[in-house]
Amino acid sequence: MLLLLLLAASYALWIRWICRRCRADGARFGRTQSSGGLRALLVTAHPDDECMFFAPTIIELVKSEASVHLLCLSSGNYYGQGPLRQKELVESAAVLGIPASRVTVADREELPDDPRAKWSISLASSLILKHITAQSIDVVLTFDGRGVSGHANHIAVHQALSYLASSGKIPDGCHVLALCSISMFRKYLSVLELPVSWLFPSDFCFVIGMEEHKQAKKAMRCHRSQLLWFRHLYLIFSRYMWVNTFRVVVQEKQVLKFY
């Protein structure tokens, strides 16, 4: 029994140490640009993605005085609730620290909220690139190729950014980060999963504390139309409400040709 208590105490101290280390790294990340701070763009597929999967990143970037913009590529109209969900998105973003003026919803017929629909990667990538250039974005954050939950729309967002990166269309000085998808078991270990994330390779890690976790849950509760019983369990057990790890998406350098 004593050994179990010692192991539990050691694990808790390890989590606390990692939290401090990651939060310090996150603060430095948000101050990497010298003039005016970092300009970050979060690209999601649906209203509620921002708080379900990216809340720790948004909160830490806002705390570091980064300018965070949000581009959502659908209105979440699968059940005919698009206008309501857009309103909920603006409320959630405000709780996380993103003003309404920095929230954009691209409600296009070619990009429906539907896991069975094949999104237009050409349209999605052009909308994203337009936002990057218009807002002079330094870093873009989105899903990885597995889309965290495996949702086809999430994966399509990653494909759109991968296309921009692989074709050399991302402006110089702008970097793309993909949120790491993890196994179902790890996904629902809550903050206890943090040491596992620390041991697995990633390029950036964002972690929040208790007060910020309450903020993340408050943001999710703004999405009242989506708060089914299993979403309440998600708020309690999801690791993504505490920890975000990212990998850098490799970009192809543009080759200049002279004639």
Steps between C-alpha positions, in 0.01 A plus 500: 500500500782737593674423173185588304469829685863583428454416132185715481676791672799468267272494196317810623830683551611396151179640352552826691859533376399433139216753527740773610751412228242488220326820608831684504574370149153604386551853630831527312335367184241778510774763516714374214415792272672823603261766376137475608525141623405176330210497254338155512221352289299201620321317215215268600217316327204561734384730779610335830827360354680802643417413863471120475846455353701827508400679821838459679683645198265797460504584869879487527552703181255768614674514839831560322335795317499328161238619251285191443265472200247223438385374160221239511436341160137402560204634698425160654167476320470118498175515700387835361644698792760699306396854607470395865834323497674802349365712785621241753843502334537874549401463868745216553783688329437801723534282811833369368619854427436535127285806413219468247694714252758218471246220448410402143257228389530390136148373443534357147291233328816319391607464867195351676498367856468138394743212568387334176566806281821542303620854556651712225866512602560767238237729654603427858867570428421825317287624792775415746774663291290814458466523879871440556604780265229746604586468870880464458489173693819360657373155601202289394361232731264224390433125509744232392428233238292294744283793601509414876154341483535361147230735367530536121455878518788530749722296271400715201620813685837332551511399134435859393788631710724211398438594139600861566811389687610238246447734204703782656205738519532582870663846531859516624520521877164329555503155662234228514441286809281189510328385820615148587233230497538237771347163586151474647643374830737795540233745383285442807764495773443871570804679646649164605601454136745793512816298584422270206480801267828622647670171412360478146671722237337832416622845399280714726294432810237722664368419848251687719432502875183470704373856446561486128329160485190661649526762225521228234191327640313830513579550131364156415181573693437790261424232240167424665357330191778239517495420872371145486574267792824363352638852452479554876712186543740638241545816707604288798720236339644639177873560497447767231334721759837510682778425253575573132807366322596603147729390220637741239368442148798496264478762227641485150717799422398700196741477210541827316551471127648776288444527127 
